[in-house]
Amino acid sequence: MFTDRFKKSLDMVQNTAPFDITGHPAITVNAGMSEGLPIGLQIVGKRFEDLKVLQLAHAFEKLK
């Protein structure tokens, strides 16, 4: 069971690898549920604009 979860999480690296390589700040926030499963919203900013990404994520979370 653990190995299945681990493998699934590694399969999702393709979603974050481009930003890890380029140094763009990115964050994922909870965006609700669909068919009983959680949905995430990934916010990506320009390089060195970490604060803007965090501010946007915070504003989005306050909407709930």
C-alpha positions in Angstrom: 0.0 0.0 0.0 2.8 2.5 0.9 4.7 1.6 -2.2 1.6 2.3 -4.3 1.2 5.8 -2.8 4.9 6.5 -3.2 4.9 5.5 -6.9 1.8 7.6 -7.5 3.4 10.6 -5.9 6.5 10.2 -8.0 4.3 10.1 -11.1 3.2 13.6 -10.3 6.7 15.1 -10.4 6.1 16.1 -14.0 3.7 18.7 -12.6 6.4 20.4 -10.6 9.7 19.6 -12.3 9.6 22.5 -14.8 9.4 25.0 -12.0 12.0 23.2 -9.8 14.4 23.4 -12.7 13.8 27.0 -13.7 13.5 28.4 -10.2 10.0 29.8 -10.6 8.1 30.1 -7.3 5.1 27.7 -7.1 2.6 26.7 -4.6 -0.5 24.4 -4.6 -3.6 25.3 -2.6 -6.7 23.3 -1.9 -9.4 24.2 -4.5 -12.2 22.0 -3.3 -13.4 18.5 -4.2 -14.6 16.7 -7.3 -16.3 13.3 -7.1 -14.9 12.9 -3.6 -11.3 13.7 -4.5 -9.4 16.8 -3.6 -8.5 19.3 -6.3 -5.5 21.5 -6.1 -4.8 24.9 -7.7 -1.1 25.4 -8.7 0.0 29.0 -8.7 3.3 29.8 -10.4 5.0 33.2 -10.5 7.9 34.9 -12.2 11.3 34.2 -10.9 12.0 36.0 -7.6 8.4 36.9 -7.1 7.8 34.5 -4.3 5.9 37.1 -2.2 3.3 37.6 -5.0 2.7 33.9 -5.2 2.2 33.6 -1.5 -0.1 36.6 -1.4 -2.2 35.2 -4.2 -2.4 31.8 -2.5 -3.4 33.5 0.7 -6.1 35.6 -1.1 -7.5 32.5 -2.7 -7.7 30.6 0.6 -9.6 33.5 2.2 -12.3 33.2 -0.5 -13.5 29.9 1.0 
